[in-house]
Amino acid sequence: MDQLYEAIGSLEAVFVDSDYNLSPLVVSGETAATLVQASFDPPAPKKKKKKTKPDDRHHSKKTKPARAPPSVSVAAASQLGEGRVVVLSDDTLFIYEANATDNNDNGAFLAAVFEYLGGPNSDTYTLHLGLCAEEDAWLRANSELVDRFEHDDKCSAITTTTPSELDGLDAGSVLVLALGNLESWYDTKAPQECEDAIDAVRRWVSEIGGGVLVLGNGWAYRPLVRRMFERLLADTGIHLTTESRDHCKLSVLESAEAARESLLHVEAAFECVSDDAAKSEALASACSTLRLALEAAPLEYYERLQEALGDDAFTINPTPDQPFDVDHHGNERQRLAACAQVAWASVAPAADITAHPAHEFFPGAVPDDAEHLDAAIVIDGSYAGIDPRYDGDDAKEPAWRSTGLYAPAGETITIAIPDECVDAGFVVIIGAQSPVDFRSYKHWVGVIANAIVKERTMSLLVNARVVHCC
């Protein structure tokens, strides 16, 4: 990996159009390191008209300048067995004409990435654009950068491959997989066939020593396709988050050592939050990294955060009269603990969860004499009559259907579903509030329960976690 950093360390103009969204990456472990970070300008100050008396107009209080949001990782590299993996959080770094001009270093950056993925023992590499002809055609049609590599002396050919052909590829091959553009291939395959294909890619990378470039998508993705990428990236220390950022500036990190010492790396972030003397800006960056990391491994990181932050940070019992303080310049550790509690409650076994004390304020305690129901609910899973503008770009996007039932906090809800709905993309959500939403700094309520349907019968224990009471 040092060779890769030597090649990209001098680049100063890696570029992405600021209007496009980038999904932050979580980077952890001994082999993963950030290649490119995105930084942001501070939000513009709000203009407020304030009346002052003649005798104190020169003594008005000065407000603290707004702090820029913490930087995030948007490109990372890692190893998987004998092979190599690079993840770009969004395909806009690779495909769009605006990012492929001669006025930036994107071409040089990708050339260094391909050379790294081709392996240290290969003078040339073969570029394989996806696992199906449709993806190859899409990438060729949308990427001026591809044209550059057709004339690159180190690129011996640009072609495509199929999962069954992977075992015949040598270690000097580079496979490009785009998250947003496997749909045409995915829709023609059974779920097990898709998993087998991803496992074939993993074997080729880890055992034969191949290299794979994963292109994420920061503004639209299908959950089932995304799960294939999570399967692919397992054990690499790189995780694609579901959040998005825009209007950012990109910069390349100078070395693998600097990348792992950066607060963009989970281990460095844990060291920072454990340090009582950490400065506020560093602490904010570390907490931002760990809030994103909770999406990747909520159970593991919850236990580590309990040890790092202590019991006081995890004692959060807000009331309408004493809401939880979400001041932007303070209380970072307790904000992180609140996110950890919610992330843990959304995946922990029902038997391990108890109702949060604040549930009586929101969503509200259920009367003791309330009737408990055993109800059979028919869910219309079709899109008939629904305006597609309200359900994403096409009918493949997920849609919510309400049961009209109420789940009391602290009670186990058992749901039985037909066999054909098992592992078919259905998700059960109890409570419609966003699980980790501090963006408004005003109203925030934790997820009550959320589960992917993987079994015919499942039990969910409702847990109402309120961080700010209106």
N, C-alpha and C positions, 0 to 999 in steps of 0.2 A: 504493500500500500504506500510505502514511502516514495516509490517511483511515481505513483499517481500524484501525490502532493507536490513533488518536484516539478511535474509538468504543468500543474494548474496554479501553483503558488504565486506566479508573477502575473496572472490574469487579473485585470481590474475592471473589465466591462462585461461580466456575465449579466445578461439582461432578460427581463420578462416585462411585457406590457403591464403597466400598473392596474389596468382595468380587470385583469384576470385574477381569479382567486387561486391561492395556493393552500394546500392542506399541510399543516405542520407535521413533521415526522417526530416520532419518539425514538431516541437513540440510546442504547444501553449495552452493557456487556463489554467483554475484553476485545472483541474483534471489530465492533462497529464504531464508526466515527463520522462526524458531520463533514461534508465537503463544502456546502454552500449554506449560508445563513441569510435570513431575511430580516431586515431591521425597518423600523417605522419612525415617522416623525411624530412629535407630540401633537395631541389634538389641538385644534385652534381654540384659543380662549373664548369663552362666551362673553359677549358684550352685554353689560348690565348698566343701566342708568341708575345712578345712586345720588339721591339728593343729600347735600351736605349743608351744614350751617356755615355762615361766613367765618366764624371763629375756629372751625375745625376742618375746613376743606383741605388744609395742608397736612393734616394729621390722620387721614383715613388709613385704615389697615390695608396692608399689601397682601394680596393672595399669593399662595405658592404657585410657581409656574407648573403647568400640567406636565406630568411625566410621560415620556414615550412608552408605548406598550413594549414589553420584553421581546427580544429577538427570538426567532424560532428556526429550527432546522428545516430546510426544504430540499436538500440533496445529501445522501449519505452512502457510504460504502461499507461492506462487510465481507466476511468469508463464510462459506458454507461447505464444510468438509474440505475437499481438495480444490473447490472452485471459488468463484468470486461473484458478488452481487452488488449492484449499484441501484439505488432507488431515487428517482426524481419525483417530487411530490405532485407535479402536474405536468401533463404532456405539452403544455404551452412552451416549455423550455426547449422542446424538441421539434415541434411541428409548425408553428405558425410563422408565416412569412415575416411578420414584424420582428420576430426574434431571431431570424436567420439572415439578417442583412450583414454586410461587410463592416458595419459600424460598431460591432460588438464582438465579444470573445466566445460566443456560444459554440461556433464551429470548432474552435481550438479546444474548448472545454470538452466537447463530446469526442473529439479525436483522442484526447488523453484518456477519457473513460473507456472508449472501445479498445484502445491499446492495452489498458490495464485488464479489462475483461478477457481479452484474447490470451492472456497468460504470459508469464515471464520467458517461456521457452519457445514462443512463436514469433517469427519475424513478420508474419502476416496473419490476418484473421478474416473469417467469412461472416458476414452480417446476415442474420436470419430475422426477417421482420414478421414475427408472430407465428402462431400455431395453425394458421389457416390462410388460404389464398385471399380471402376477403380482407383480413387485417393487413396483409402485405400491400394490397391495392390501396387501402385507406391511408396507410402511412406514406406510401409513395406519392399519392395525390395531394397530401396535405403538408409535405415537408420538403422545403427547398434544401434543408440540410442533407437529406438523403442524396441529392444530386452531387453534393460535394464529395461524398465518400465513394461514389462510383468512379471518381477520378483520383482517389487516394492510392498511392503505391502500396500502402500497408493493408488496404482492403482488397482481398483477392476476388470477392464476389458479393453480390447482394441478392438474396433469394428468400425462400420461406421453407418451413419444415412442418412436419406433423408429429404428434406425440410418439407414434410408432417408429419414426425415423431417428429419434433422438439418440438411441443407443449406438447408431452408426456414425454420429458426428464426433470429430476429434476435439481435443481440448482447445484448439485455436478458434473455435466457433463462438460467436456472440449472438444470443437470442434476445430480441426486443419484444416485451410484452406490455401492451397498453391496456390499462384498466378499463377505460371507457369504450374500447373497441373490440372486445371479445364477444360482444353480445350475439352477433350473427352466428358465431361458432357455438357459443354456449346454448343458444335456443334450439339447436338441432341435436343436442346430446342429453342423455340421462344424467342426473346428478352424480351417480357413481362413476360414470365415464369421465365426467369433468374432474372429479377427485383423482381418478387414476392418471389422467393427463398431467395434473399438477405434480403428483408423486413421481411421474416419469421425468419431469423437468428437475425436480429436486435430486433424483438419483443421478441424472446426467451431470448436474453441477457438482454435487458432493463427492461422487465416486469417480467420474471421468475427468473432472476438473474444468468443466465448461464455465462460461460467464453469462450472466443474464442482467439485462437492463430493464427495470420495472418502471413504467410510466404511470403515475397516479393521475387523479382527476379531481380538482378542487371544488367543482361546482355541481356535478351530477354523477351519480354512480348507482348501480343496482346492488342492493345488499348481498344477494346471492353470488354475484360475480366478485364482489369485494371479498367475500369469505374465501374464495379460491386464492386470492392474493395473500390473505392472512395465512392460509395453509402453506403457500409457497415460501413466505418469509419467516416461518417459524424457525427459531434457533439462530436467526441472523442478528438479533438485537435491534432490528428496525421494524417499526410499526407505523402504518398509515392511519392517521386519525381522521375523524369525521368533521373536524372543525375546518374553517377556512379563513384566510387572511387576504387582504388586497392592499393596493397602494403601498408597496414595499420597495425597498432597495436591496439588491443582492450583493453579497461579498463572499469571496472564497477564503476558507481558512488555510493557514500557511503550512500546517503539518498535522500528522495524526496525533502527535503528543499534545499539541495545542487544542485540537478538537476534543480530546478526551478530558482535558483539564477545563474545557469550557463548561459553563453552566447549562449549555444545551445538552450535555451528557447526563444521564440519570444519576450515575454514581457521584459525579461532582456536585450535582444539585443536592443529593442527600447529605453530603459533607457540609454544604453551606447551611441547610436548615437546621443541622445539628449544632452549629456554631452560634453560641449566644452573642458573640461579638460581631456577627456578620452585619455589614452595612446594608441599609435599607434597599438600595437599588439592586445589589447582588441578591438579597433575600427575595425581592420581588421576581427576579429572573429565575431563581431556583424554584420558587413555588409555582411559577408558570409552567416550567418544564415538568414538574411532578404532577400538576393537575392534568396535563396532557397524558402523562405516563399512566395515570389511573385507568384510562380507557384501555390500555394494552393489557394490564395485569392487575385488576382491582384488588383481588384477594391478597396477592403477594405484597403489593405496595402498601396496602392498608396496614398490614402487620408491621412492616418496616417503619411506616410513618407513626404508628402508635409508639414505637420505641424511640424514634427520633424526636417527636414533638412533646411527648408526655401526656398524662391524663388531663391536665388542665386545659390544653388546647382542644381536647375532644369533648369537653363538657359544654354543650351548647343547648341551652333551654330558653329560647326566646319567648317573649309574651308580647301582646300589643303595647304594653306600657314600657317594656324593656326589650326592644328588638335587637337583633344581632348587629353589631357594628361592622359595616362593610366599607369603611372609609378607604379610599384608594391608596392613601399613603401609610396605612398602618394595618395592624392586625393580620398580617399576611399568613402567619402560621395557623391561626384559627380558621381563616378562610380556607386554607388548604385542608385542614382537618375536617371541615364541613363537607368539602367535595369528596374527601376520602370516605366519610360515613355514607354518603349517598351512593357512591360508586360500589362500595361493599354491599350495601343493602339491596342493590339491583341484581346481584349475582349470587349472594350467599344462600345457603340452604334455608328453607323456611324455618326449620327447627332452631336455627341460630339467631333469628331475628325477633325482637320484641317491639312493641309499639313505642314510638318516641313520646316522651311526656308532653310535648307541645301539640300533639294531635288534637287535643280538645279545643284548641284555638283555630286550627286549620288542618284538615278540611272540616273538622267538627266531630264531637263525640256522638255516637248513636244512642238513642234512648234505650234503657234497659228492656223495655217491653216491645222493642222493634221486632217484627216478624222476620225470621230467617227463611230463605227460599231455596228450594231445589228447582232450578228452571232449565228448560230446554230452549236454546236460542238458535234460530236459523239465521245465518249470516249470508247476505248476498255478496258474493265475491266478484261479481261482474262489474264492468264499467258502463253498462248500458245506460244511456241517457245522461251520462256525466260529462260536462264540458271538459275537454282535455286540458284546458288552461289551468284547471284547479288540481290536476293530478300529475304535473310534470310534463315532460316532453312527449311521452307516448304512454300506451296502456300497459307498459311493463313496470311503471312506477308503482310503489306500494300505496294503498289507500286504507284509511281507517274506517271501521264500522263499529258503532256503539252498541253495547248490549242493553243499555238503559238500566243496569243494575248498580248498586252501591256496595263497595267492599269496606267493612268497618276496620279501623286500625287495630292491629293485634290479633286478628282472626285469620286462620288458614282458609284459603279459598281453593277448592279442588275443581279442576277443569278436565273434563273428558272430551276428546275430539275423535272424529272418524279416522280410521286407519289411513285413508288416502291423504289426510292433511298432515301426517307426520313427516317431518323433514322435507316439506314442500314449499317452504318460504313463509309460512304463517308465523306471526308474532303476537304474543299476548301482552297487552299493556294495561296496567291498572293505575289510573292517575294520568292526566294529560299534561302535567307540568314538565318543563325542561329539567333534566337532571343536574346539569352543571352550567347555570346561566348567571354569571355575575356581570354581564355586560351593562345592564341598566343600573346596577348598584342600588336598586330600590326594592324590587319585589323578586323574591327567589324562593321557590319551594322544591323540595326534593322529589325524585321519582318514588313512587310507592312500590311498584313491582313491574318487572319487565323480563320477559323470557322468550327465547326462540323455541318453537314447538319441536321438540326432539323425541318426545315420548307420548304414548296414547293417553296417559293420565298424569297430570302434574299437580303439585300443590304449591301455592304461592302464599306467603304470609305478608299481609299488608303492613307497611311501615310508613307512617306519615312523618316526614322530617321537615320541619319548618325552620328556615333560617331568618327570614324577615317577615314579621306579621304586619299586615296593613292596618 
